[in-house]
Amino acid sequence: MSRIQPPFICLTIIASFAMATPGTSRDIDYGEIIAPILARHCLECHGPDSEQREAGLRLDSRTSATTKLDSGSTAIIPGHPSESDLLRRVKSTGDDRMPPGDDATSLSTTEIQMLTRWINEGAKWQSHWAFSPPIPTSPPRVNHTDWIQNPIDRFILAKLEQKSLSPRPKASPRKLVRRLYFNLTGLPPTPQQISDFLEDERPDSWERLVDRLLASPQYGQRWGRHWLDVARYGDSNGGDENHAYPLAWRYRDYVISSFNDDLPFDDFVHEQLAGDLLAEETNDDANMAHAATERHTTNDNVDRKNAKLTATGFLALGTKILAEQDEVKKQADLVDEQIDTVGKTFLGLTLGCARCHDHKFDPIPTRDYYALAGIFHSTELGDRPIKTIAFEQALRKHQQHLDRLTKDRDQLQVRFNKQLTEKSIHLLELEAESFVQGNVSSLSDRYGEGIGIISDRGSQDNFAEYEIEIPADGQYLIQLRYAARDARPGRMLINGKVVKEDAISQTTGGWMPEHQQWVSEGTFSLEQGTIKLRLESKPLMSHIDKIRLIHAEQLENVTQEVAKLDELTTRLTNYRQQKPVPEKVMAASDGKSQNIRIHIRGNHMQLGDEVMRGFPTVMSSTPDQSAHPMFAPHPIPTTQSGRRQLAYWVTDTGTGAGGQTARVIANRLWHWHFGSGLVRTPNDFGMQGSRPTHPDLLDWLALALIKHDWSVKSLQRLIVTSASYQQETSESPNMWLHGVPRRRIEAEAIRDSLLMHGGNLSLDLVGKPLSVKSQDPSPTDLHNNETAYRSFRRRSVYLPVVRCNTHRFLTLYDFPNAATPVGKRDSTTVPTQALLLMNDPMVMLQAESIAKSTLAQHGTTRPQPIPVLGKDNSSDQTKHRIQSIYGNLFQRAATRKEMETLQTFLGDFESTVTDDQQKELKVWSALVHTLLLSSEYIHVD
């Protein structure tokens, strides 16, 4: 692991120094100031990792740090900095300087001053903030209570007052509506929606708008995409063999539906880790689940059992090294990916760092890693069928029709057999097992009397040969009675000559005696005497029971019956092949329960002690997992994987990690609303991550989420109705939130806005997934993929995420790498982004569509009024068009200066267009395209 800290950690430390410089009366806070210094400079060699620990010294433990070492020195002597060897070593300029290496690793003068002061004050340790449950805290008292909208504001304002800062004024209504629409739906408001809000004079108009957007289907599409970043969602495997995941989209739709339904977040966790097991719970099992999974609300047409199974696709979505020849290593790598994802996604911990050794910075021993590994080694992944109401209805309808056809055929067969018996002339019938030569087996004892033969498994041709005495020359119908669930066609030969290539090719519905049916194979001219009839099939043969030859004279009496029988048999065979097939999902299921031995240094060929399946001890009430591997209230039965128990432990606020899980998702929600979380490292709450800027607020939000039944929408409503959220924009990021940071909207929101403004966006929630080539794509395939992406009109969340070949538009605007959980997207500014907007055919098409719409709406000398823009006394058609475009794109009116600039642009550009018929459209398309290139279009204030 790298010892280099992210820049924001350094900024946090500097900010802490600024408020706790030498000479102030406030004690140095270990967690806020000292722990980051030790993590940055010391813990790689003097931390939790026992194998890498030097000199037996552990500086994250007070006991170890204050105990005399074998060398006779003591690292830290509380109250006596001059006698503490730690300070002597970090100040040294000789060979004994710590940490060793170049000057870049040395402690700064300020850091040494902080350590000195801390030791002088008694060197008080506190456990890392994230490893303790959230602490109930009352919102603090503040001086300027008139600004407060809800409790969140008290926490924000208290910090601002502490820093001698003031909140910024409330943003304008237009800015707020634009901000809220993009924030909650990922789409801009229409001019009419802006106008409706401005005209709503009710005191709770903002709250009403919030509730309306939270209830809109577009909310789930927006916030589901946020979660898919963390879930490392992809529609292909990536890696060495980029196989498609053709069923991954069902998990994506599950996520969107869950956010729209406000599925309680603890249930959301349960279902993704163990939904397959929850779907099969008995009533007794449900008691253990504390009835949590029954609290959700859902659309009437959603089958919760199927949804729970679909949710476990979360565990199957990761990348896999499919070309790995070592199956044991391949499985270990797959499990490692699952552990890493679960740790970062739900707990904000880098559990994967403990695969090869004890975690170097966090108290996560290797034993804990392999306790979790046993759970996932006991889990299988695969495509599993789901049964929907529509499928059950179709299956029932199919079976009813099949039963009618079967009954008709059976009745006709009885009449046919009776006629043959009554008018029997040269009717030949023999048992299939009476072959004179063959390599097939008679299975009469297994399948019941009369069952003739079935081929042995193998690559050789299977055959059975019969000698049949023909009583007279003539035409003979040859029939076979056999059972076959699946088609196993073979050849039929008479006297060594192939007379039919696709004999024995029908299906009868099954392999058992009740599935036996007579099938006509054809009419053949035979001479009196002995013939050799041979049946061949490779590599398997249907279950043949009898063989029958009927002379043509008899056929004259039953010709119609034969034709009807053949026709019904064919219809039955064809109809059986039309049997409805259940839909499938990527899902998990319990496999063989097993504990795993520690892989020494991560090597599966060097094994250590076996570890009982269990959970990370750093967040468990039982400190010694090796002694108590199955502690209450979530014991893992020996016959189960432990996933269900893990799922409940992750959200258990009593003896499990529920408080931490609530913190992590509360921080994610804050990050997705403000662009930066209270913890700047949303996937790492450990020692290497940043400390929360507002720890009391984070705990309050986590407990509020739990109190409100883990309702994500309830917490979001609280956030966006706060005065903190409604502040005017801050031009630069600020950790104390005196103003809301200006943000560029995400790649998906840019694309969706373009399509929406062009009138080409489909808001459908369901639809056939877009099919693109992922594995070994040729240049032509890649071109076809991009063409398909460009012509796709649904929202961007429904675009396939092909690892290594995601839509270029998305990747240029910092779409995340889907190989790992991404809690925080990059936000880059590079020339290729502007070039994309300038030259992409899809963008130019939307610009033309907007221009066409504008010209159609304002094509007369008396243009339509524009409700969003307020009063405009101008009667100039050009001005009305420009204002209409501004209202659509920016939700505001153009300024006088902008109007003058654009009028000049129109005149200048018009002089360059030579096509008189398309001149007006081309000129206005160019103006719209220019505005789409503006910074304002892709940013939210």
MARBA-423040 format. One record per residue (C-alpha): residue in three letters; x, z, y. Coordinates in steps of 0.1 Angstrom, whole numbers, plus 5000, padded with zeros to 4 digits. Layout:
ALAXZY
...
This chain:
MET500050005000
SER501249925035
ARG502350205057
ILE501550005088
GLN498450135105
PRO495849915121
PRO496149885159
PHE492950085165
ILE494350385147
CYS497250385171
LEU494850355200
THR492850645186
ILE495950865184
ILE497050765219
ALA493550845232
SER493651185214
PHE497051255230
ALA495651185264
MET493051455260
ALA495451705242
THR498751665260
PRO501251955261
GLY500252205287
THR496452195280
SER494752495265
ARG492952315237
ASP494452355202
ILE495752055184
ASP493251925159
TYR494751865125
GLY492251595114
GLU492151415148
ILE495851415156
ILE498151555129
ALA496651395098
PRO497051035112
ILE500651105121
LEU501451235086
ALA499450945070
ARG501450695090
HIS504950835085
CYS505051075055
LEU502351055029
GLU503650755010
CYS506450974997
HIS504951315002
GLY501251264995
PRO498751284966
ASP500651044944
SER502551274920
GLU504650994905
GLN505950874938
ARG506351214954
GLU509851304966
ALA511351644964
GLY508151794951
LEU506851814987
ARG503251734995
LEU502451735032
ASP498651695029
SER498552025011
ARG499052345031
THR500252535000
SER502952284992
ALA504052225028
THR504552595035
THR506152685002
LYS509952704999
LEU511352414980
ASP514052414953
SER516452314980
GLY515752644998
SER514152485028
THR510552505039
ALA508952205055
ILE506452395077
ILE506652755087
PRO503452825107
GLY504152965141
HIS507852885139
PRO508552515147
SER512252575152
GLU512552705116
SER510452425101
ASP512552175082
LEU509951895088
LEU510751905126
ARG514451915120
ARG514351615098
VAL512051395120
LYS514251475150
SER517551405132
THR519751115141
GLY521851145110
ASP521451035074
ASP518951305067
ARG516451165092
MET512851135080
PRO511350905074
PRO514350705063
GLY514750345075
ASP514850165108
ASP513650295142
ALA510250135137
THR509350405111
SER510550695133
LEU508150925150
SER507650885187
THR508551155211
THR504851225217
GLU504151255180
ILE507051505176
GLN505651705205
MET502251715188
LEU503751835155
THR505752095173
ARG502752225192
TRP500552225161
ILE503052425141
ASN503552665170
GLU499752715171
GLY499752825134
ALA499652485116
LYS495952505108
TRP494852255081
GLN491452115076
SER490251905048
HIS489751535056
TRP486451495074
ALA485151235050
PHE485651455020
SER483151725032
PRO479351685034
PRO477751595067
ILE477251905089
PRO473851955105
THR474351945142
SER471951985171
PRO472151715198
PRO474551855225
ARG473451965260
VAL474251725288
ASN474151725325
HIS472251405333
THR469151445311
ASP467151185330
TRP469150905311
ILE468151035277
GLN465750825256
ASN466350995222
PRO468851235205
ILE471450955200
ASP471850945238
ARG472851315240
PHE475751255217
ILE476950945236
LEU476451105270
ALA478251425260
LYS481351225251
LEU481151025282
GLU480851335304
GLN483851485285
LYS485851175294
SER484551175330
LEU482750845324
SER479150735331
PRO476850515312
ARG476150175326
PRO472850085341
LYS470049945319
ALA470349575312
SER467749335326
PRO464649275305
ARG465748915297
LYS469149025285
LEU467549305264
VAL465049075247
ARG467748825240
ARG470049095226
LEU467249245205
TYR466148915190
PHE469648815180
ASN470349165168
LEU467349205146
THR466548845136
GLY469648645142
LEU467548395163
PRO467048355201
PRO463748435216
THR461548145228
PRO460648115265
GLN457048215256
GLN458348525238
ILE460348625269
SER457348565290
ASP455048765268
PHE457349065270
LEU457749045308
GLU453949035312
ASP453449335289
GLU453149635313
ARG452349895286
PRO454850185287
ASP455750135250
SER456249755253
TRP459849785241
GLU458949995211
ARG456249745202
LEU458649455204
VAL461149645182
ASP458449715156
ARG457349355156
LEU460849225150
LEU461549475123
ALA458349355105
SER459248985108
PRO460548805077
GLN463448685098
TYR464649045099
GLY465449045062
GLN467248715065
ARG469448855092
TRP470249195078
GLY470349075042
ARG473248855053
HIS475049155067
TRP474849325034
LEU475949015015
ASP479249045034
VAL479749385019
ALA478549274985
ARG481148994985
TYR478348744977
GLY479348404964
ASP477648114946
SER480748034927
ASN483548224909
GLY486448114931
GLY489948174918
ASP491547944893
GLU488347794879
ASN485747774906
HIS482747774882
ALA479347774899
TYR477148084898
PRO473847894896
LEU471748214894
ALA473448414922
TRP470848314947
ARG468348544930
TYR470448844940
ARG470648704975
ASP466848674977
TYR466549034962
VAL468649164991
ILE466548985017
SER463349115002
SER464749465000
PHE465549475037
ASN462149325046
ASP460349575024
ASP462549865038
LEU463449965003
PRO464850315007
PHE468650285008
ASP469150534979
ASP466950314957
PHE468850014969
VAL472050174956
HIS470450284923
GLU469149934916
GLN472349754923
LEU474349994900
ALA471850054873
GLY468649864879
ASP468449734844
LEU468450084831
LEU465950204857
ALA463549924847
GLU463550064812
GLU463150434821
THR460750654802
ASN458650904820
ASP461051184811
ASP463950974825
ALA462050924857
ASN462051304863
MET465851284865
ALA465451004890
HIS463551254912
ALA460850994916
ALA463050814941
THR462450474927
GLU458750494931
ARG458850544969
HIS459350184979
THR456749954994
THR456849594983
ASN455049264985
ASP452249234960
ASN453848934943
VAL457149114936
ASP457749244902
ARG459749564906
LYS461049554871
ASN462449214876
ALA463849314910
LYS465749604895
LEU467249384869
THR468149124895
ALA469849384917
THR472549444891
GLY473849094899
PHE475849294925
LEU478249394897
ALA478549034884
LEU479248854917
GLY482948914919
THR485748664913
LYS487148654878
ILE490448514865
LEU488848294839
ALA492048124829
GLU493648464819
GLN494448434782
ASP494848804776
GLU491248914771
VAL492049284775
LYS493749224808
LYS490948994819
GLN488449274813
ALA490649534830
ASP490849314861
LEU487149254861
VAL486549634859
ASP489049684887
GLU487249454909
GLN483949634903
ILE485549974910
ASP487149854942
THR483849704953
VAL481750004945
GLY484250234962
LYS484450044995
THR480749934996
PHE479050264990
LEU481650544995
GLY484050395020
LEU486950474997
THR489750254984
LEU489350364948
GLY491150054935
CYS494450204948
ALA494450454920
ARG494650194892
CYS498450214888
HIS499150564902
ASP497550854920
HIS496250734954
LYS499150764979
PHE497050885007
ASP493651014994
PRO493051284968
ILE492051034942
PRO494051074909
THR494550804884
ARG492351004860
ASP489350954883
TYR489950584884
TYR489850564846
ALA486850794844
LEU485050524864
ALA486650244844
GLY485150384812
ILE481650344828
PHE482249974836
HIS484049904804
SER480850014787
THR478949754807
GLU478349394799
LEU477549104823
GLY475448804815
ASP472448594823
ARG469248784813
PRO465648654812
ILE463048794835
LYS459248764829
THR457148684858
ILE453348684859
ALA453448304863
PHE455648274833
GLU453348494811
GLN450348294822
ALA452047964814
LEU453248094781
ARG449748214771
LYS448247884781
HIS450947694762
GLN450347904731
GLN446547854732
HIS446947484734
LEU449547494706
ASP447247694684
ARG444447434689
LEU446747154680
THR448047344650
LYS444547414638
ASP443447054642
ARG446446934622
ASP446047194594
GLN442347104590
LEU443246734588
GLN446046814563
VAL443646994540
ARG441246694541
PHE444146454535
ASN445446654505
LYS441946674490
GLN441546294493
LEU444846234476
THR443946464448
GLU440546304442
LYS441945944443
SER445346014428
ILE447145694418
HIS450845704415
LEU451146024436
LEU454646164432
GLU455646514444
LEU458746724436
GLU460347044447
ALA463247004471
GLU465447234451
SER465346994421
PHE468146774435
VAL470546634408
GLN473546634432
GLY474246814464
ASN476247084482
VAL473247264497
SER471947594487
SER468547694473
LEU467247994492
SER464048044474
ASP464648424470
ARG465248474507
TYR462548264522
GLY459748284496
GLU458548064467
GLY458547694474
ILE461347694500
GLY463647434489
ILE467047394505
ILE469147454535
SER472647344543
ASP475647574542
ARG477447624576
GLY480447414579
SER481847084592
GLN481246884561
ASP478246654555
ASN475546834536
PHE473446634512
ALA470946654484
GLU470246364460
TYR467146314439
GLU466346074410
ILE462745964412
GLU460845754386
ILE458745494404
PRO455745404382
ALA454945064397
ASP456244824423
GLY454744854458
GLN454845014492
TYR455345394492
LEU454945644521
ILE457645904519
GLN456746254533
LEU458846564535
ARG457546914539
TYR459947134559
ALA460347404585
ALA462547374616
ARG462547574647
ASP465247344662
ALA465746974655
ARG468246904628
PRO468046534622
GLY469646374592
ARG469846044574
MET467645924545
LEU469145674519
ILE467545494490
ASN469845364464
GLY472845404487
LYS471245224516
VAL470445404549
VAL466745344555
LYS466345594583
GLU468845744607
ASP466646014622
ALA464846164593
ILE464046544592
SER464046534630
GLN460746714639
THR460347074648
THR457647294633
GLY457847614653
GLY460047824631
TRP462047864599
MET459648064578
PRO457147954550
GLU454247964574
HIS455947694595
GLN456147444567
GLN454647104576
TRP454346764560
VAL456046494581
SER455846124573
GLU459245954573
GLY458145594568
THR456745344543
PHE459245164521
SER459144884494
LEU460145034460
GLU460544874426
GLN459445024393
GLY462145234377
THR464545514388
ILE465645534424
LYS468145764441
LEU466745924472
ARG469446104493
LEU469046334523
GLU472046404545
SER472446634575
LYS475446754594
PRO476247034598
LEU472947214592
MET469747104574
SER466147194580
HIS464347414554
ILE462947144531
ASP460347254507
LYS458846944490
ILE459146564488
ARG456146334483
LEU455745964477
ILE452245804481
HIS451545454467
ALA450045194491
GLU446845164471
GLN446145534479
LEU447145474515
GLU444345224519
ASN441845504513
VAL443545744538
THR445145524563
GLN443345674593
GLU444146024581
VAL447845934578
ALA447945794613
LYS446146094627
LEU448446334608
ASP451546154621
GLU450146144656
LEU449246514656
THR452646604641
THR454446414668
ARG452246584695
LEU452946924680
THR456746854680
ASN456746734716
TYR454547014728
ARG456647284712
GLN459647144731
GLN457547204763
LYS457447574758
PRO457847754791
VAL461347894795
PRO461748234814
GLU463748244845
LYS467148414843
VAL469248634866
MET472848744867
ALA472649094855
ALA474349394839
SER473449574807
ASP474849854787
GLY477449754761
LYS479349964736
SER479950314751
GLN483650394754
ASN486150604772
ILE489350444785
ARG492850554782
ILE494950564813
HIS496950244818
ILE500350364828
ARG501250184860
GLY498249974855
ASN499649814824
HIS497049784796
MET499849764770
GLN501150114780
LEU498450364774
GLY498250734782
ASP495650994778
GLU491950904771
VAL489751004801
MET486051094796
ARG483650894817
GLY482851054850
PHE482951044888
PRO485551094916
THR486351464918
VAL487051444955
MET483351444962
SER482051634932
SER481152004930
THR483252044899
PRO486852034909
ASP488451974874
GLN486851674858
SER489151684828
ALA487752024819
HIS484151944828
PRO483751564823
MET479951574819
PHE478851824846
ALA475251884856
PRO473051744869
HIS474351404859
PRO475751434824
ILE476751104807
PRO475351084771
THR477850954746
THR475550664738
GLN475250544774
SER477550374798
GLY477050624826
ARG475950364852
ARG472650534857
GLN474250874862
LEU476750714886
ALA473950554906
TYR472250894911
TRP475551074918
VAL476350824945
THR473250924964
ASP472951294953
THR473151494985
GLY473551824965
THR476351784940
GLY477251424944
ALA478451184971
GLY475051134988
GLY476151265022
GLN479151035022
THR477050735011
ALA474650815040
ARG477550825064
VAL478950495053
ILE475650305056
ALA474850475089
ASN478250365102
ARG477550005090
LEU474249995108
TRP475950115140
HIS478649855136
TRP476149575130
HIS474249675161
PHE477149735185
GLY479949525170
SER482049825162
GLY481250135141
LEU481750495149
VAL484350465123
ARG486350155131
THR487250095094
PRO483850065077
ASN485250015042
ASP487850295045
PHE486850645054
GLY490050785038
MET493350905054
GLN494350545061
GLY491150475079
SER490150565115
ARG488450885124
PRO484950865139
THR484850845176
HIS481651055175
PRO481851265143
ASP478851485152
LEU476751175159
LEU477751015126
ASP476751325106
TRP473551345126
LEU472650985118
ALA473551025081
LEU471251335079
ALA468551155099
LEU468650865074
ILE468251115045
LYS465551305063
HIS463550985068
ASP463550905031
TRP466650685035
SER464650435056
VAL467050185071
LYS464350055095
SER463650405108
LEU467250455117
GLN467550115133
ARG464450175154
LEU466150495166
ILE469250305175
VAL467750015194
THR465250235213
SER468150455227
ALA469350425262
SER472850375248
TYR471750045232
GLN469949925263
GLN472949965287
GLU474349675307
THR477149475291
SER480649595291
GLU483149305294
SER485749475271
PRO485349685240
ASN485150055246
MET485050325220
TRP483050575241
LEU480150325246
HIS479950325284
GLY478249985283
VAL477349755253
PRO480249515244
ARG479649145250
ARG479648985216
ARG479948635202
ILE477148575177
GLU478048505141
ALA478548155126
GLU475148175110
ALA473348265142
ILE475147975161
ARG474047725134
ASP470447865132
SER470047865170
LEU471147505172
LEU468647405145
MET465947615161
HIS466447465196
GLY466547115181
GLY463147185164
ASN464747135129
LEU464947485115
SER462947575085
LEU462047945082
ASP460947925046
LEU461848245026
VAL461748054993
GLY462947714982
LYS465147534957
PRO468847624962
LEU471147364976
SER473247214948
VAL476947134956
LYS480047074935
SER482347384932
GLN484547324902
ASP487347074906
PRO485746884934
SER487046544942
PRO487446424978
THR484146244974
ASP482546564961
LEU483846754991
HIS482546495015
ASN479146504997
ASN479146885000
GLU479646875037
THR476946605040
ALA474546825021
TYR475447125043
ARG474846925074
SER471446805063
PHE470247145051
ARG467547275074
ARG466847625061
ARG468547935076
SER472247975071
VAL471848265048
TYR470548025022
LEU473547795023
PRO475647824991
VAL478748034995
VAL481147824975
ARG484348024974
CYS487247804985
ASN484847544998
THR482347715022
HIS480647505048
ARG483347415075
PHE481047515103
LEU480847865090
THR484447915082
LEU485647795116
TYR483448065131
ASP484948345110
PHE482648355080
PRO484148615057
ASN486248575026
ALA483748624998
ALA486348744974
THR486249104986
PRO483849335004
VAL483949265041
GLY482749545063
LYS484049395096
ARG484249025103
ASP487148875123
SER486348735157
THR488848465166
THR488948215195
VAL490747895185
PRO490547545198
THR489047405166
GLN485847595173
ALA485247405205
LEU486347085189
LEU483747145162
LEU480947185187
MET482046885205
ASN482246645175
ASP480046785147
PRO477246535139
MET474846815133
VAL475446955168
MET475146625185
LEU471846555166
GLN470446885178
ALA471446805214
GLU469646475212
SER466546645197
ILE466446895225
ALA466846615251
LYS463946415234
SER461746725235
THR462546795271
LEU461846435282
ALA458546435262
GLN457446765279
HIS458646675314
GLY458446295314
THR455846265341
THR456046315378
ARG453946625374
PRO455846845349
GLN454347125330
PRO454947485343
ILE457647685326
PRO456348035320
VAL459748205313
LEU461448095345
GLY459148255370
LYS458148075402
ASP459847745410
ASN458447565440
SER460447245434
SER458546935424
ASP461646745414
GLN461446625379
THR465146665372
LYS465147025383
HIS462147095360
ARG463946945331
ILE467147145338
GLN465147465341
SER463347395309
ILE466647345291
TYR468047665306
GLY464947855296
ASN465247735260
LEU468947775256
PHE469848085277
GLN466448245283
ARG467048245321
ALA466748015351
ALA469647805363
THR471247925395
ARG471347705426
LYS475047635420
GLU474447545383
MET471647315394
GLU473847135418
THR476647105393
LEU474346965366
GLN472646715390
THR476146585399
PHE476946565362
LEU473846355355
GLY474646115382
ASP478346075372
PHE477546035335
GLU474645795341
SER477145555357
THR479045535325
VAL476145445302
THR475545075298
ASP472645085274
ASP469645055297
GLN467045115269
GLN468645445258
LYS470245545291
GLU467945835300
LEU468145985265
LYS471845945263
VAL472446105297
TRP470246405290
SER471646445255
ALA475146465270
LEU473946735295
VAL472346935266
HIS475446895245
THR477647015274
LEU475547335277
LEU475747395240
LEU479547405244
SER479247685269
SER480448035262
GLU477048175272
TYR475247995244
ILE477248165217
HIS477548505232
VAL475048785237
ASP475249035266
